[in-house]
Amino acid sequence: MTESGRRDDRRLERAILELLERRAPTATICPSDAARAVYTGDGDGWRALMEPARRAAGRLVEAGEVEITQGGRVVEPAKARGPIRIRRVR
């Protein structure tokens, strides 16, 4: 992985945690929230950060920081297909 890729990964992880910190304890965020927070350009270039944002959420799950849900149920990052939400560990 390139240095800029690692930097984006760290920025996405921080963005996820910061976004959750600013919300109610039971609130969730979408990976797109983190992608938009990190993306510095104009337009919809943040979409290219969606998969990296999902991977960042997966790393935070492994670290015990967050949970990934679908339909309100906790799911394993590797098994999640389609839209996901990210929340603090309960």
Number of C-alpha atoms within 10 A of each C-alpha: 5 7 8 9 11 11 11 19 20 12 18 28 22 16 21 27 19 12 17 20 13 9 12 9 12 10 14 20 18 19 25 19 16 28 25 19 15 20 18 10 9 7 8 9 13 18 14 11 20 19 13 19 27 26 18 23 28 21 16 20 19 13 9 11 15 21 22 25 18 15 9 10 9 16 16 13 18 9 7 14 9 6 11 20 21 24 25 21 13 8
